Amino acid sequence: MFEQDYVMRLIKEMVRAILKLLFHIDTESPTVELLENKEENDFSRDEIKLGLENVSDSFGLSRIAKMFLTDF
């Protein structure tokens, strides 16, 4: 159980670092801020996914993005 908690903390911190670098969002719960802004922008899930793929390709991070953007 300790290992799972540790891995979840690492994942949370990695996501937080990526959001801080790419979107300049620095909060304890970044998902709340992103969900609040979703209603203003009205982007579909596919449009957001395509945008993230394009940004990751331009920075040479397409392999990492594919890992996070795959549908299970």
C-alpha angles and dihedrals in degrees: 000000000000091000091053092050091049093050091048091051090050091050091048092051092047092051090047091052092049092049091048093051099042104031103020090237113148112173136121091248108029093174091070091055092047093049092050091054094046092074091054095050099036095206119164121236091251092052091052091048091050091049092051090049091051093049093047091049091053091053094042094248099117095123092055092045092051089055091056098036100051118116113232 
